[in-house]
Amino acid sequence: MAQALADTSAIYALIDRDDTNHRKAVAILRSSQREGITPLITNFIVAESHALLLSRLGAGIARDWLTQQIWPVEPVIPADEKKAKEIIQRYTDKEFSYTDATSFAVMERLGITAAFAFDIHFKQYGLQLLT
């Protein structure tokens, strides 16, 4: 089964019905499921998503998402963190977050080329976005 890394931007868009990307996120998820693509997230994405949901939508929604989240979680390993730091140092013209850079490193390690994201940084890094 093919995989795509899901970013916090997609997770948030799926949960917040008022998000400008909500309908698109739902459509992409449904299309991906039909194509046999399984979203994967990292433990850093779990932390970032929980924090964003907590700050914008409240503790209840953040807690529910955390306890009901069913996508596989790939741990960021030390080699991924080393690679992320190298990415941030190399791309001085970009504003990649550390979480973004660790996502890029994990995707490279696992051979994943597509991201379920609305964050332009994935495209700037040369990755394919699910549409």
DASULQUI-V195810 format. One record per pair of residues at least 4 apart in sequence whose C-alpha atoms are under 6 Angstrom apart, sorted by sequence separation. I is the first residue (numbers start at 0). J is the second residue. D is the distance in Angstrom with one decimal. If there is no record, write none. Layout:
I;J;D
I;J;D
//
This chain:
7;11;6.0
11;15;6.0
20;24;5.9
27;31;5.9
32;36;5.5
44;48;5.8
49;53;5.9
52;56;5.2
53;57;4.6
58;62;5.9
63;67;5.9
64;68;5.5
75;79;6.0
95;99;5.9
106;110;5.8
122;126;5.1
16;21;5.6
31;36;5.0
53;58;5.0
106;111;4.7
121;126;5.5
12;18;5.5
12;20;5.5
13;21;5.4
53;61;5.0
12;21;4.6
52;61;5.0
13;24;5.7
49;61;5.4
115;128;5.9
112;126;5.7
113;127;4.6
114;128;4.9
115;129;5.3
113;128;5.5
83;100;4.6
83;101;4.9
80;101;5.9
79;101;5.8
82;104;6.0
79;104;5.2
39;70;5.8
41;72;5.0
39;71;5.2
40;72;5.0
41;73;4.6
42;74;5.3
5;38;5.6
41;74;5.5
2;36;5.1
4;38;5.6
5;39;5.8
0;35;6.0
1;36;4.8
2;37;4.8
3;38;5.1
4;39;4.8
5;40;5.5
2;38;5.8
4;40;5.7
7;48;5.2
27;130;5.9
9;116;4.9
8;116;5.6
5;114;5.8
8;117;5.5
3;113;5.0
4;114;4.7
5;115;4.5
6;116;5.1
3;114;5.0
4;115;6.0
//
